[in-house]
Amino acid sequence: RGGPVDLLATITASGTDNSSANANAAAAPVIGSIDEAIEAISDDSGSDADTTGDAVAPASATLTVNDSPSTPSTQAVSDSASDTVSETASGTASDTMAGDDGTATATVSLTRGTVVTSFGVADIGLEPSGEDAASLTTTIWRGTPVDRAILLLDSDKVVGPSPALSMLAQRIVAHRAVPPVGAADNADTLVTARLDWLASAGRSEALEDLVDQLPNDAPWLEWKQWLVETQLMSRRDDEACRNVMYQVSRTFDPFWHKAKVICNAARGDVAGAQFAADILKAMGVDDAAFSALVTTLLSGTAPGDFDPALLEPLHIVLMDAAHTAIDTDGLAALSEGSVQTAVGLRYLDPEARLVSTWRALDRGLITHEKAAKLWRSAKITPDGLELALARHRSQPSALTRALGWRALDADKSPRRLAFVAAMMDADIASGAGQMMAPLYAELAREALEFEGAAEALAADEALAGKLGMLVSIAGPAALPDALATPDVRAWGGLLGLAAGTRTADIAPFDTLQMWHLLPLVEQAAAPGASDGVSRDWIALAMPNRSSPASYLSISPLMLRALEQAAGSGSVAETVLLAHRIVGTVGLAEMHPSDAARIVAALSAADQQDTARALAAEVASAHLMAAMQSVEITLPP
């Protein structure tokens, strides 16, 4: 009896191809009890492995090499018990060949007499759609050596202070393109760096697509486990269980056999799931939390207490399936790569719901409208305004931020206006102002209609100006008349100039004394935006017309590198370098002239939309700093 024995295969996955497994059924032992299962393991432990127990036995493969520089094939490199298996080369020099452009492609046939196009792991990625189809081509890595690409992907600041630039960088990393030069020799390292980047960004959906294209073998098995966890959390049991069925016939790794228990239960085979769980325990797999949660899932009994530090993603799958509340400790058991998936968990407790929503919003994975809806759906008793603000000021976190927003949302008096401004100040100080501004602006607009709000604003010009700045930061929606102070109107004009949506006009610079932003705004201005007026710069520069300002300068070496990358047409290098530079300093602290050079480089790399969005974000950061400097008195 050679090879591993699938002790837990008490059911047959619907829709899977079990032809090879059936062909070897006579060689497999019949397991009728736990004792027989353990005996079978003992008998097989010393045998040399063969393909007897494989759920899918690959046919002999014919491997030829095609070094054509054409666009990589879109065929997925994944295999499962129900799919036609396209096992790909690992991307090493022994089985792939790199062309001058770094492409590593191969033709692999797993069905005798048939040749299909395939490619190495370095070629995986997402096909462009929407805006990416026009701005991101298959040559974004043109001329970039693979070691440089790996270095650029090694970032401690995947989610940077610029949402627009972070989003573009993430699309670059996920994009299917001709690999960097020399990728065949470092394919595994390159792909791992891309996967790690997307995981740090919380982009579960993009990460799923890439991992699904990888071979079902080392060194990708941990990623395949993450994929199954994600599919189960997303309630895509059929997809997950096909992968599980494939792996349980190949390995005794406890993870896959635990996942098989969940698959049995998901398909209604309670007896099979319980038997499989008992076998795991008899095999020495000691996981008290897993056993308790399986019992809860199968019998409905309370799981009891267990150490939150021992929770793993499979436990979270069981908790959600068993309708057991998942608290913030349970949420912490999930990796950053599951941030997008966690939003869809049905049985998060109220605090976990608040936290998971912020984590997704902060990474740009959900809209502000959806975040507001999810926060309002959390069944909590809102705190008073004073308590919520004091807690958030002292220890700002995802939870205190969400609780503060809920407290504001629950208050229906004019007092909300001042506390909205104060809460925004706290978030600006903690680096969350840009992302929270639309949510606070919505509450401020609503509060303008409360009885007594007009009188409160008329009596407090500073508060009106502060809230006007908040609404301006939040977006281009019409400014309410009650908040339209002269300075607020000037800021609106300046933001429009930075975003390239207004004709050139020096009035906002003069009103606000923000002349230091002139280089940035001039660079970001849309073509033809000049009003044609000749300026008397000498008169404008007379004493007392401009205040000095202090900023942090970007390394000249980094800026030269950025401009070189943009000039050579390397889009990926340009974007990732810009993302790295911006991540080293706050947008409001960055020298505007340096920001202008970054905007120019992005435009040269044909990323004009992101360039203008970055310029607007820098201007917004200066507006937030101005807003924070305005002092108000909170109402009693």
VENVEN-V827644 format. One record per backbone hydrogen bond with DSSP energy under -0.5 kcal/mol. NH is the residue of the N-H (numbers start at 1). CO is the residue of the C=O. Records with the same first field share a line. If there is no record, write none. Layout:
NH=CO  CO
//
This chain:
3=48
7=5
9=6
10=8
16=13
17=81
18=16
21=55
22=18
23=19
24=20  21
25=22
27=24
28=24  25
31=29
32=30
37=33
38=34
39=35
40=36
41=37
42=38
43=39
44=40
45=41
47=44
54=51
55=246
58=56
59=110
62=109
63=61
64=62  107
66=105
78=76
81=242
83=80
85=83
86=78
87=85
95=92
96=92
97=105
99=103
102=99
105=97  103
106=118
107=64
108=106  116
109=62
114=111
116=108
118=106
120=104
121=89
123=120
124=121
126=174
132=129
133=130
134=130  131
135=131
136=132
137=135
140=137
142=139
144=141
145=143
146=181
149=145
150=146
151=147
152=148
153=149
154=150  151
155=153
160=158
163=161
166=162
167=163
168=164
169=165
170=166
171=167
172=168
173=169
174=170
175=171
176=126
177=175
178=138
181=144
183=180
185=182
186=182  183
190=186
191=187
192=188
193=189
194=190
195=191
196=192
197=193
198=194
199=195
200=196
201=197
202=199
203=198
204=202
207=203
208=204
209=205
210=206
211=207
212=208
213=209  210
214=211
217=215
220=217
224=220
225=221
226=222
227=223
228=224
229=225
230=226
231=227
232=228
233=229
234=230
235=232
236=231
237=235
240=236
241=237
242=238
243=239
244=240
245=241
246=242
247=243
248=244
249=245
250=247
251=247
256=253
257=253
258=254
259=255
260=256
261=257
262=258
263=259
264=260
265=261
266=262
267=263
268=265
269=264
270=268
273=269
274=270
275=271
276=272
277=273
278=274
279=275
280=276
281=277
282=278
283=279
284=281
285=280
286=284
287=285
291=287
292=288
293=289
294=290
295=291
296=292
297=293
298=294
299=295
300=295  296
301=295
310=307
311=308
315=312
316=312
317=313
318=314
319=315
320=316
321=317
322=318
323=320
324=319
326=347
327=325
331=327
332=328
333=329  330
334=331
338=335
339=336
340=202
342=338
343=339
344=341
345=342
348=345
349=326
353=349
354=350
355=351
356=352
357=353
358=354
359=355
360=356
361=357
362=358
363=359
364=361
365=360
366=360
371=367
372=368
373=369
374=370
375=371
376=372
377=373
378=374  375
380=378
382=380
388=384
389=385
390=386
391=387
392=388
393=389
394=390
395=391
401=397
402=398
403=399
404=400
405=401
406=402
407=403
408=404
409=405
410=406
411=407
416=413
417=414
418=414
419=415
420=416
421=417
422=418
423=419
424=420
425=421
426=422
427=423
428=424
429=425
430=426
431=428
432=427
433=427
436=432
437=433
439=436
440=436
441=437
442=438
443=439
444=440
445=441
446=442
447=443
448=444
449=446
450=447
453=450
456=452
457=453
458=454
459=455
460=457
464=460
465=461
466=462
467=463
468=464
469=465
470=466
471=467
472=468
473=469
474=470
475=471  472
483=480
484=481
485=483
489=485
490=486
491=487
492=488
493=489
494=490
495=491
496=492
497=493
498=494
499=495
500=497
501=496
502=496
504=529
510=506
511=507
512=508
513=509
514=509
517=514
518=515
521=517
522=518
523=519
524=520
525=521
529=526
537=535
540=536
541=537
542=539
545=542
552=589
559=555
560=556
561=557
562=558
563=559
564=560
565=561
566=562
567=563
568=564
569=566
570=565
571=569
572=140
573=140
574=570
575=571
576=572
577=573
578=574
579=575
580=576
581=577
582=578
583=579
584=581
585=582
589=586
590=586
591=552
594=591
595=591
596=592
597=593
598=594
599=595
600=596
601=597
602=598
603=599
604=600
605=601
606=603
607=602
611=607
612=608
613=609
614=610
615=611
616=612
617=613
618=614
619=615
620=616
621=617
622=618
623=619
624=620
625=621
626=622
627=623
628=624
629=625
630=626  627
631=629
634=632
//
